[in-house]
Amino acid sequence: MKPKNNHGIKRIIRATGFSISGLRLAYRNEAAFRQELLLCTIALPIVFWLNVTSVERVLLIIGLFIVLIVELLNSATEAVVDRVGEELHPLSGQAKDIASAAVMLSLICCALIWGIILFPQLTGLF
């Protein structure tokens, strides 16, 4: 049931609380999220140390955040599938596998972004 008078700033405050709760739950319950968050915690300061353009810096940061976003969606998908039932079902496996594939693609995209931007700097080719 929706609470009464849930609009304006009150809605924004409640939504922010739900989002923070979701981040806490993901951190507490999802090992992959913790690992990817650790990666971001290490990589993010490096972004500001690198001698790159502002656009490249934004791309590096976006690549990191996309991985976290997709991992959160993967975790949400897994939670919903598990909520529906623990019995093996082809559609349950399909949903989980597709969500997992999305995480893999986000990691590949992040690696490509970082590789394309950093490779020339590391090799001195360009």
N, C-alpha and C positions, 0 to 999 in steps of 0.2 A: 504494500500500500504506500502510495506517495504521501510524504508529509505535506500538511497545509502550509501555505505561504512559502513555498520553496522556489523563490525567484530572486533575481537581482544578486546582490552581494552575498546573501545567505546561501544561495545555490552554489555560488563560486567557492565559498568557504567549505561547504559540505563536500563538493566535488574534489577539492584539494585534499581534504582529509581522507576521502576514499582512495585517491591516488597514492598518497603517502602510505596508507595501509597496504595497498597492493604491492608497493615496492618493498615494504618490510616483509610481507608474506613471501614474496619471491626470493628475497635474500635468505630468509629463514629456511625455506622448504626446497629450494632449487639449487643443486650443486652447480649446474651449468651456468646459471645466472651469476652465482658468486664468482666463478672462474672468469667469466666474461667481464664482470665488474672489476675484478682485479686487473685484468688486461687493460681496461680503460683507465683505471687509477694510475697505472704505470705509464701508459701511452699519452695520456692527456697532458701532463707537464712537458713531455718531450715535444709535443706539438708547438709549444710556446718557445722552446729552446732552438728549434730548427730555423734555418735561414730560408724561409719560403714566403711566397706572396700571401696576401690576405685571403685570396680566393683558395689557394692551395691549403692554407691553414683551416679554413672553413670546411673544405672537402674532407680533410683528415678527421676533423671532429665529427662531421656528419656520418662518416663511415663507422666510427666507433658507436655513435648513438643508434644507428640503424641496427647494429648487432644486438644491442640491449633491447630495443623495441621489439624486434622479431622474436627474441627469446622470451619476452613477456607474453607475446601473443601465443607462442608455442606452449608455454606453461599454462595459459588460460585454456587453450584447446584441450590439453591433456587433462586438466581438472574437470572440464565439462564432460569429456568422454568417460572419465572414471566415475563421475557423479551419476551418469546414466546407468552404468552397470559395469561390474567387474568381469562378467563373462566374456569370453572371446567372441568377437564378431568381426567379420571382414570390414565393415564400414568403420568400426572403431579403430582397427589397425590402420586403415587407409587414412583416416583423419590425422592420427598421430604421425604416421610416416610423412604425410604431405607437410605438416607443420614442421617436422624435423628437417625436411628438405629445404624449407624456407630459411631456417636458421643456417644451414650449410651454405646456401646461396648468399646470405647476408655476410657470412664470414669470408667467402670468396670475394665478394664485392669490396669489402673492407681491405682485404689483402691486396687486391688489385689497385685500389686507390693509393694505399701506402706505398706499394711497390713502384707504381708509375711515377709518383711524386718524388720518392726518395732514391730510386735507382740511379738517376743521373747525378745526384749529389754524391752518392757513395762511390760511384765509379769515376766521376770527373769527366764523363763523356760529353756532357752538353753545357 
